[in-house]
């Protein structure tokens, strides 16, 4: 039986990256190739197929059911692109597909690490910039429900980049044949990388004519900081207040170009705490996703596609999710033997509740309710049994609970956590029974005491 292989697809910043996990036991993702500047599904599936072939040694068309894919959408990814990718993956018949907005993954990871839980009471604000536009998304706690988003055109630029570029060009203006317009793109690109990577020094930059700018350090960079608050801070505070959240009750997570960037962090000094979403957090989240996938995905040869966990577009409150009703009342089996004190007719109901305990984790439990019709008491000691085969014969090894003689219902049983004791993990159907424990008591006197439950 082939072991499940794990992939991660990360969309954002105008493109996507693919990651893979090839070696068992490493619990890390490796990046495949470079970022592709596209959200088109046709290009995504092409790169996924190449990654599966080159890095995992598999053929996508043949082995797709043994692939587990996590998809993380950045807050700047348009909804139209998300719909296209989600629809395409729905037709790809992978073994397991899990799709999440990045704020869901990040919040769950940060809370699991106690990095924001102790101080934050109401919400988390995510900021992302590509050094052009600023994207903000507010989620409420503990539901991690997105309640507001802003896309601020042009507000994602760090004004220090242009000021530093002009300064550096001024140092070589008399020695280069390039105009500022010709030299600026290379200088800006180097400065953006310098800020994003958190380096302490920026080395010489080669200009189009071969000359090099002098280097400068981060302290010099801070001299170009504009005076006063950034223009976007008031707009973001208004977003919070519209949703009943105050800055001191809200953490801010910096993603993309806003991470490790003093221009953006200083503008958000009213928020506590600050969480840098730089390279370290990205690595931590990928590892967290992989460990979670390894706990969810099951090895398979030709299992049908699963889309669990649930669609992330409408996050649910955890842990009290709405129960899913799997079984209904048992059907009638006849009129019984009236006039005999031992005759009892039952109504049995069963529910399977699936409760999310985290973004990737969940628990599945069985609840059973038994009612004795006509409000009669039990004529003898009884047993609740659960089996994977409908034997219609009392088997002591299948007993899950007991009821004493003369008790009246309704009786509530459970929760029984899956996998159920003695039940195969891959069982598609289980059977719930009420049997008399007293061997001298005829089982024919119990009616409607069997329930088939489809899982």
C-alpha positions in Angstrom: 0.0 0.0 0.0 1.5 3.3 -1.1 2.0 5.9 1.6 0.3 9.3 1.2 2.6 12.0 -0.2 2.1 15.6 0.9 2.1 18.8 -1.1 1.4 22.5 -0.2 0.2 25.1 -2.6 0.6 28.7 -1.4 -1.1 31.5 -3.4 -0.4 35.2 -2.9 1.6 38.2 -4.1 0.3 37.7 -7.6 1.4 34.1 -8.0 1.9 30.7 -6.4 4.6 28.4 -5.0 4.5 24.7 -4.6 6.1 22.7 -1.8 6.6 19.0 -1.3 7.5 16.5 1.4 9.5 13.6 0.0 11.3 11.9 2.9 9.3 10.2 5.6 10.1 11.5 9.1 11.5 14.8 8.1 8.3 16.8 8.8 9.4 19.6 6.6 8.3 21.0 3.2 10.8 21.8 0.5 10.1 24.5 -2.2 9.8 23.2 -5.8 11.1 25.7 -8.3 10.5 29.5 -8.1 7.4 31.5 -7.6 5.1 31.5 -10.7 3.4 34.9 -11.4 0.0 33.5 -12.1 -3.2 32.3 -10.4 -4.5 30.3 -13.5 -5.4 26.8 -12.5 -3.9 25.4 -15.8 -0.5 26.6 -14.8 -0.9 25.5 -11.2 -1.8 21.9 -12.2 1.1 21.8 -14.6 3.6 22.8 -11.9 2.0 20.4 -9.4 2.4 17.5 -12.0 6.0 18.4 -12.6 6.7 18.6 -8.8 5.1 15.1 -8.3 7.3 13.7 -11.1 10.6 15.4 -10.3 10.5 15.5 -6.5 8.3 12.6 -5.5 9.1 10.1 -8.3 5.4 9.6 -9.1 3.1 10.2 -12.1 0.3 12.7 -11.3 -2.3 11.0 -13.6 -1.6 7.6 -12.1 -0.9 8.4 -8.4 -3.2 11.4 -7.8 -5.3 9.5 -5.2 -2.1 9.1 -3.0 -1.5 12.8 -2.9 -2.6 15.0 0.0 -2.7 18.7 -0.9 -3.1 21.7 1.4 -3.9 25.1 -0.3 -3.3 28.4 1.5 -4.7 31.6 0.1 -3.1 34.9 0.9 -5.3 37.8 1.9 -4.6 39.5 -1.4 -5.8 36.6 -3.6 -8.9 37.7 -5.5 -12.1 35.6 -4.8 -12.4 34.8 -8.5 -8.9 33.2 -8.5 -9.8 31.2 -5.3 -13.0 29.9 -7.0 -11.1 28.8 -10.1 -8.5 27.0 -8.1 -11.0 25.4 -5.8 -13.2 24.2 -8.7 -10.1 22.8 -10.6 -8.9 20.9 -7.6 -12.4 19.5 -7.0 -12.1 17.8 -10.4 -8.5 16.5 -9.8 -9.6 13.6 -7.6 -6.7 13.9 -5.2 -6.7 11.7 -2.1 -7.2 14.7 0.2 -7.6 18.5 -0.5 -7.6 21.0 2.4 -8.2 24.7 1.5 -7.6 27.6 3.9 -7.2 31.3 4.0 -3.8 32.2 5.5 -5.4 34.0 8.5 -7.0 30.7 9.5 -3.8 28.8 9.5 -1.8 31.6 11.1 -4.3 32.2 13.9 -4.6 28.6 14.7 -0.8 28.1 14.8 -0.1 31.3 16.8 -2.8 30.3 19.4 -1.4 26.8 19.6 2.0 28.4 20.5 0.4 30.8 23.0 1.9 33.7 21.1 -1.3 35.8 21.0 -3.8 34.0 23.1 -2.8 35.5 26.5 -3.1 39.1 25.4 -5.7 39.2 22.7 -9.3 39.3 23.7 -11.3 40.0 20.5 -9.5 39.9 17.2 -6.4 39.6 15.0 -5.7 42.0 12.1 -3.6 40.7 9.2 -1.6 43.1 7.0 0.0 42.2 3.7 1.9 44.3 1.3 3.8 43.7 -2.0 5.3 47.2 -1.8 2.4 48.5 -3.8 -1.0 48.0 -2.2 -1.9 47.3 1.4 -4.3 44.5 2.2 -5.9 44.2 5.6 -8.2 41.5 7.0 -9.8 41.4 10.4 -10.8 38.1 12.1 -12.7 37.8 15.4 -11.7 35.4 18.2 -12.4 32.7 19.0 -14.3 31.9 15.8 -11.5 33.1 13.5 -14.3 34.5 11.3 -13.3 37.2 8.8 -15.5 40.2 9.3 -13.8 42.9 7.3 -11.3 43.5 4.6 -9.7 46.6 3.1 -7.6 46.9 -0.1 -5.8 50.2 0.1 -4.3 51.2 -3.3 -0.8 52.5 -3.1 -0.7 52.3 0.7 1.6 49.3 0.7 4.6 51.3 -0.4 7.3 52.1 2.1 8.2 55.8 1.4 11.7 55.2 2.7 12.4 53.1 -0.5 12.1 56.0 -2.8 13.9 58.4 -0.5 16.8 55.9 0.0 17.0 55.3 -3.8 17.3 59.0 -4.5 20.0 59.3 -1.8 22.1 56.4 -3.2 21.8 57.7 -6.7 23.0 61.1 -5.5 26.2 59.5 -4.4 27.1 58.3 -7.9 25.3 60.9 -10.0 28.6 62.5 -11.1 30.2 59.2 -11.9 27.6 57.3 -13.9 26.2 57.7 -17.4 22.8 56.4 -16.2 19.8 58.7 -15.5 17.9 58.3 -12.3 15.0 56.7 -14.3 17.4 54.1 -15.7 19.1 53.3 -12.4 16.1 53.5 -10.0 14.6 50.0 -10.7 17.8 48.2 -9.8 18.2 50.4 -6.7 14.6 50.0 -5.5 14.7 46.2 -6.0 17.8 45.9 -3.9 16.4 48.1 -1.1 13.1 46.2 -1.0 15.0 42.9 -0.7 17.2 44.6 2.0 14.1 45.5 4.0 12.2 42.3 3.5 15.2 40.0 4.4 15.9 42.0 7.6 19.6 42.5 6.7 21.7 45.0 8.7 23.7 46.2 5.7 23.0 46.8 2.0 26.0 46.1 -0.1 27.0 47.9 -3.3 24.3 47.8 -6.1 25.4 47.3 -9.7 23.9 49.9 -12.0 23.1 49.3 -15.7 26.5 50.9 -16.7 28.4 48.6 -14.4 29.1 51.1 -11.7 28.2 50.4 -8.1 26.5 52.4 -5.4 28.1 52.7 -2.0 26.5 50.4 0.7 24.6 51.8 3.7 23.2 50.2 6.8 19.8 49.9 8.5 20.5 52.8 10.8 20.9 55.1 7.7 17.6 53.6 6.4 15.7 54.8 9.4 16.8 58.4 8.7 14.4 58.4 5.7 11.4 57.5 7.9 8.6 60.1 7.3 7.4 62.2 10.2 4.0 61.6 11.7 1.7 58.5 11.5 1.2 56.6 8.2 -1.9 57.6 6.3 -3.5 54.1 6.6 -3.5 53.7 10.4 -6.6 55.7 11.1 -8.5 53.7 8.4 -7.6 50.4 10.0 -8.7 51.6 13.4 -12.0 52.6 11.9 -12.3 49.0 10.5 -11.8 47.6 14.0 -14.3 50.0 15.6 -17.0 49.1 13.0 -16.7 45.5 14.2 -16.7 46.3 18.0 -12.9 45.8 18.4 -10.5 48.3 20.0 -6.8 48.3 19.1 -5.6 47.3 22.5 -7.8 44.1 22.2 -6.4 43.2 18.8 -3.1 41.7 17.7 -1.6 42.6 14.3 0.2 40.0 12.2 2.6 41.5 9.5 2.9 39.5 6.3 4.8 40.0 3.1 6.6 43.3 2.8 5.1 44.6 6.1 7.1 41.9 8.1 10.2 43.1 9.8 9.4 46.6 8.5 9.7 49.4 11.0 7.6 51.8 8.9 4.5 49.6 9.2 5.1 48.4 12.7 5.5 51.9 14.1 2.2 52.9 12.5 0.5 50.1 14.4 1.9 50.8 17.8 -1.6 51.0 19.3 -2.1 47.3 18.7 -0.8 44.7 21.1 0.9 42.4 20.5 2.8 42.6 17.2 3.6 39.3 15.4 6.1 39.3 12.6 5.0 37.2 9.8 8.5 37.0 8.2 10.4 33.9 6.9 10.4 32.3 10.4 6.6 32.3 10.7 6.2 31.1 7.1 8.5 28.1 7.9 6.7 27.4 11.1 3.3 27.5 9.5 4.4 25.1 6.7 5.7 22.7 9.3 2.5 23.0 11.3 0.4 22.3 8.2 2.5 19.2 7.3 2.2 17.7 10.8 -1.5 18.3 10.7 -1.9 16.7 7.3 0.1 13.7 8.5 -2.4 13.3 11.3 -5.5 13.6 9.0 -4.6 11.9 5.8 -4.8 8.1 5.5 -2.8 5.9 3.1 -4.9 4.7 0.3 -4.7 2.8 -3.0 -7.9 4.0 -4.6 -10.0 5.7 -2.0 -12.6 8.3 -3.1 -11.6 11.9 -2.9 -12.1 13.7 0.4 -12.5 17.4 0.8 -12.2 17.5 4.5 -11.7 19.7 6.5 -14.6 22.0 5.6 -14.6 24.8 3.1 -12.8 27.8 4.6 -14.9 30.5 3.0 -17.3 30.5 6.0 -15.2 29.7 9.1 -17.1 27.9 11.9 -17.1 28.5 15.6 -15.1 25.9 17.4 -15.5 23.6 19.2 -19.3 23.7 19.2 -20.0 23.1 15.5 -23.5 22.2 14.4 -24.0 18.4 14.7 -24.5 16.4 11.6 -27.4 14.0 11.8 -26.4 10.7 10.3 -29.2 8.3 11.4 -32.9 8.7 12.1 -35.5 6.6 14.0 -35.5 2.9 13.5 -38.4 1.5 11.4 -41.2 -0.5 12.8 -40.9 -4.3 13.1 -44.5 -5.2 13.9 -47.0 -4.8 16.6 -45.4 -7.0 19.2 -47.0 -9.2 21.7 -49.6 -7.1 23.6 -50.9 -8.0 27.0 -47.5 -9.4 28.3 -45.7 -7.4 30.9 -42.3 -8.0 29.3 -43.3 -6.6 25.9 -41.5 -3.3 25.1 -41.4 -1.2 22.0 -38.5 1.2 21.5 -37.6 4.3 19.5 -33.9 4.7 18.9 -32.1 7.7 17.4 -28.5 8.2 16.7 -26.3 11.2 15.9 -22.7 11.5 14.8 -21.2 14.9 15.8 -18.1 16.1 14.1 -16.6 18.9 16.1 -13.6 21.0 14.9 -11.0 21.4 17.6 -8.5 23.3 15.4 -8.0 24.2 11.8 -6.8 20.7 10.9 -8.0 18.7 13.9 -11.4 17.4 14.7 -13.2 14.8 16.8 -16.0 12.5 15.8 -18.5 11.1 18.4 -21.6 9.0 18.5 -24.6 9.9 20.6 -27.6 7.6 21.1 -31.1 8.2 22.5 -33.5 5.4 23.5 -37.1 5.9 24.4 -39.4 3.2 25.7 -42.8 3.8 24.1 -45.9 4.3 26.3 -43.6 5.5 29.1 -43.1 2.0 30.3 -40.2 0.9 32.6 -37.6 -1.6 31.6 -38.7 -5.2 32.5 -35.2 -6.4 33.1 -31.5 -5.3 33.1 -30.6 -4.3 29.5 -27.6 -3.6 27.3 -26.8 -1.1 24.6 -24.7 -2.9 22.0 -22.9 -1.5 18.9 -21.6 -3.8 16.2 -20.4 -3.5 12.6 -22.6 -6.4 11.5 -26.3 -6.8 12.1 -26.2 -10.2 13.9 -29.5 -9.8 15.7 -27.9 -11.9 18.4 -26.8 -10.6 21.8 -23.0 -10.6 22.0 -21.6 -9.5 25.3 -18.3 -8.2 23.7 -20.3 -5.5 21.8 -21.8 -4.0 25.0 -21.2 -0.2 25.3 -23.6 0.6 28.2 -26.0 -1.0 30.6 -29.4 -0.1 32.0 -30.9 -1.4 35.2 -34.4 -3.0 35.6 -37.4 -0.7 36.3 -35.8 2.4 34.8 -37.8 4.7 32.6 -36.4 6.7 29.7 -35.6 8.6 27.7 -32.0 7.3 28.0 -29.0 9.3 26.7 -25.9 7.4 25.7 -22.5 8.7 24.7 -20.5 10.4 23.5 -18.5 7.5 22.1 -15.4 8.6 20.3 -14.5 7.3 16.9 -12.9 4.9 16.1 -15.4 2.9 18.2 -14.0 0.1 20.3 -14.3 -3.2 18.3 -15.5 -1.4 15.1 -13.2 -1.4 12.1 -12.0 2.1 11.2 -13.2 1.7 7.6 -16.8 0.6 8.6 -19.4 2.3 6.6 -22.4 1.1 8.7 -22.9 0.3 12.4 -25.8 -1.3 14.2 -27.2 -0.1 17.5 -29.3 -2.6 19.6 -31.1 -2.8 22.9 -31.0 -6.3 24.3 -32.2 -7.9 27.5 -29.2 -8.9 29.7 -31.3 -11.6 31.4 -30.8 -14.8 29.4 -34.2 -16.1 30.7 -36.0 -13.1 29.1 -37.1 -13.7 25.5 -35.6 -11.2 23.0 -38.7 -11.6 20.9 -40.5 -9.4 23.4 -38.4 -6.4 22.3 -39.6 -4.6 19.2 -37.9 -1.7 17.3 -34.8 -2.4 19.2 -32.4 -2.3 16.2 -31.1 0.7 14.4 -28.9 0.8 11.3 -26.5 3.8 11.2 -24.9 4.9 7.9 -21.5 6.6 8.5 
